Amino acid sequence: MSKEIFPTIIVKDSAVLPDSFQNEMRVREENAKVRRAHQDKQASMSKQGVGVDGSIARLGNNNFIKNDAPRLVLTYRDYHNQQCIAEATMVPKLDKPSEVEMMFTLVCLKCVNRGVPMAEAQLMVRESHRKFWIDDRPQHKRPQFVEHVGVVNPAGVVSTKDTIRCSNFNCGWTIRINDSVVEEI
């Protein structure tokens, strides 16, 4: 009885994703659905004002990033100038939780095109990991129209000194951002 050495390969949009990666993504998505259902239940109970045990239910704001959070409009040059909204926020530092640092999130379009769920294709860029800055001069804060979103008032334009690389399995998407234009390297 021979043991299979190589995993089964699934090809989607000319990308190669092994079964183990597909299974891991499936498990993560199922876990996320359970957590979202639990959070929906908490929100429902807080609206009713009564907890499961009959106590008074109250839920604070569970939004990590609010609608009025600073936003950046990124243009992906190698993807037909597709625009994407990135959200910038302040988060606790990983090594010193009492201090905060700036972070922004963007999407790895290579992973999205390969079939990786959007939640798993997010790249979080922290100040402590990659040097970046946001130019917030007035000329960079003009409202912009973004397809499928509408008018966005950007907080400015972002540029990175270092390269940013996606760490998902078999991706290797490496970019640099200059004045909110994302260019693959």
C-alpha positions in Angstrom: 0.0 0.0 0.0 1.7 3.2 -1.2 1.3 6.4 0.7 0.4 9.5 -1.3 3.4 11.9 -1.1 1.8 14.9 -2.8 -1.5 16.5 -1.7 -4.4 16.7 -4.2 -4.2 20.0 -6.1 -7.1 22.2 -7.0 -6.7 24.7 -9.9 -8.8 27.8 -9.7 -8.2 30.8 -12.0 -4.8 29.4 -13.0 -3.7 29.2 -9.3 -2.6 26.1 -7.5 -4.1 25.6 -4.0 -3.5 22.3 -2.2 -6.2 20.5 -0.3 -4.6 21.2 3.1 -4.8 24.9 2.4 -8.4 24.6 1.1 -9.4 22.6 4.3 -7.7 25.2 6.6 -9.6 28.0 4.9 -12.9 26.0 5.2 -12.3 25.5 9.0 -11.4 29.2 9.5 -14.6 30.2 7.7 -16.7 27.8 9.7 -15.2 29.1 12.9 -15.8 32.7 11.8 -19.5 31.9 11.1 -19.8 30.5 14.7 -18.2 33.6 16.2 -20.4 35.9 14.1 -23.5 34.0 15.1 -22.5 34.4 18.8 -21.9 38.1 18.3 -25.3 38.5 16.6 -26.9 36.7 19.6 -25.1 39.1 22.0 -26.3 42.1 20.0 -29.8 40.8 19.9 -29.9 40.2 23.7 -28.5 43.7 24.3 -31.2 45.3 22.2 -33.8 43.4 24.2 -32.1 44.4 27.4 -32.2 40.9 29.0 -29.4 38.3 29.2 -29.6 34.5 29.0 -29.7 34.2 32.8 -32.3 37.1 33.2 -29.6 39.7 34.0 -29.5 43.1 32.4 -27.7 42.8 29.0 -25.6 45.6 27.7 -23.1 45.6 24.8 -20.5 48.2 24.2 -19.5 49.2 20.7 -17.9 46.2 19.1 -16.8 47.9 15.9 -13.0 47.9 15.6 -13.1 50.5 12.9 -15.9 53.0 12.7 -17.5 54.6 9.7 -15.7 57.9 10.4 -12.3 56.2 10.7 -9.6 57.6 8.4 -9.6 56.0 5.0 -7.0 55.7 2.3 -7.9 55.2 -1.4 -5.3 52.8 -2.9 -4.9 52.3 -6.6 -3.6 48.9 -7.7 -1.6 49.7 -10.9 -1.0 46.1 -12.0 -4.7 45.3 -11.7 -6.2 47.7 -14.2 -6.0 50.6 -11.8 -8.6 49.0 -9.5 -9.3 51.1 -6.4 -9.7 49.8 -2.9 -10.4 51.4 0.4 -7.8 50.9 3.2 -8.7 51.9 6.7 -6.1 53.5 9.0 -6.4 53.2 12.8 -4.4 53.3 16.0 -3.8 49.9 17.7 -1.9 48.8 20.8 1.7 47.8 20.1 2.3 44.1 20.2 5.4 44.3 22.4 4.1 47.2 24.6 0.2 47.1 24.9 0.2 50.4 26.9 1.5 52.2 23.8 -0.2 52.6 20.4 0.9 52.6 16.8 -0.6 53.4 13.5 -1.8 50.5 11.3 -3.6 50.3 7.9 -5.2 47.3 6.2 -5.1 46.4 2.5 -6.2 43.5 0.4 -3.9 41.1 -1.4 -5.6 41.0 -4.8 -3.4 38.0 -5.9 -4.9 35.9 -3.1 -8.5 37.1 -3.9 -8.0 36.2 -7.5 -6.7 32.7 -6.4 -9.9 32.1 -4.5 -8.7 32.8 -0.9 -11.6 34.3 1.1 -11.5 38.0 1.6 -11.1 37.7 5.3 -7.9 35.7 4.8 -6.5 38.0 2.1 -6.1 41.0 4.4 -2.7 42.5 5.1 -2.2 44.5 8.2 0.7 46.9 7.9 1.9 48.1 11.3 4.2 51.0 11.9 6.5 48.8 13.9 6.9 46.3 11.0 7.1 48.5 8.0 8.0 52.1 7.7 5.1 54.1 6.2 3.8 57.6 6.4 0.5 59.3 5.5 0.8 62.7 3.7 -2.3 64.6 4.9 -1.7 67.9 3.1 -5.0 69.4 1.8 -4.3 68.6 -1.9 -4.3 64.9 -0.9 -7.6 65.0 1.0 -9.9 65.9 -2.0 -13.0 63.7 -2.2 -12.6 60.8 -4.6 -15.2 58.6 -6.3 -14.6 54.9 -5.8 -16.6 52.4 -7.8 -19.1 50.3 -5.7 -18.4 52.5 -2.7 -19.2 56.1 -3.7 -17.5 59.3 -2.6 -14.7 58.8 -0.1 -12.9 61.6 1.8 -9.4 60.2 2.1 -7.2 61.0 5.1 -4.3 61.6 2.7 -2.0 59.4 0.6 0.2 56.6 2.0 3.7 55.7 1.0 6.0 52.9 2.2 9.7 52.9 2.5 9.9 49.1 2.8 8.3 46.4 0.7 5.2 44.6 1.9 4.8 40.9 1.2 1.8 38.6 1.6 2.5 35.7 3.9 -0.3 33.4 2.6 0.6 30.0 1.3 2.2 30.0 -2.1 1.5 33.7 -2.7 4.6 35.8 -2.4 2.8 39.0 -3.6 5.3 41.8 -3.0 4.4 45.4 -3.3 5.6 49.0 -2.6 3.1 51.9 -2.1 4.0 55.4 -3.4 1.4 58.1 -3.0 -1.4 55.5 -2.6 -0.4 53.7 -5.8 0.2 50.0 -5.2 2.9 48.6 -7.5 3.9 44.9 -7.6 7.6 44.3 -7.4 
